[in-house]
Amino acid sequence: MAHSDPWILLTNDDGIDSPVLAPLIPALSSIAQVRTVVPASECSWTGKVISRFNPVALNSVDRWGQHIWTLDGYPADCANIGVHALFDCPPALVVSGINMGTNAGLAFFLSSGTVGAAVEGFLAGVPSLAFSLELPKDDYALWRRERRLEAPTEQLIDSAVEVARSITEEVWRGGLPSAASLMTVNMPTALSADTPRRFAGITPTMYGSMFKRHAEGDRFEHAFSGLQIKGESGDVIALENQEIALTPVRFALDAKPTQEDRLRFERMC
């Protein structure tokens, strides 16, 4: 590949054994050359954490006719190293996913390693997309338990790959939606190439305790208590309506203080 040829950096948070990689790499390769840098193992719920205190080991494997780099680190590591350190020029686009499971709603959005890699791409000045696929509960449980899928879920993944390819191609040609820092895309369980696509905000959601006391008494283990939906619109609702939720995200996070706030907090010389 010539130094000036634009290319796509593909990463994820499900790791090298994600069942989406095999069909997604050739699908995106129909748009531009793809270079894939993924975690060596699953790193779900790691947000935008960056390795700091230990070296990050780099390895590579040849799979599905592609050379794939793996890092003993996190999704954001993969994005940062893929953009800045591993290749002779940065990518023109970062694609993260397709995640096995939804990242709709504020709580999941802020926790997602898939989204975290896209945020890292944005911070590097590269347009970035994060794709996530909602799986039927039984299929998701099978994937979590045995790391395998059955035929209907494989068909769902094929549809998700086609949708991701289509949206990626649109961004490749025309860029992200106006004023967006990145875009996250959540796809429903009843999915095809013809599934309606709607712009949707991030639904306000919360969760309670994430842990329970271990049987030995001096440790805690993960025990998700469930999601609390606080809004009646947005990406979560779009998924419930079996629509693809397109969410352009703009990182302008500061809240405007009121005059009362200024009187309470500000101090002038």
Disulfide bonds with the S-S distance in Angstrom:
none
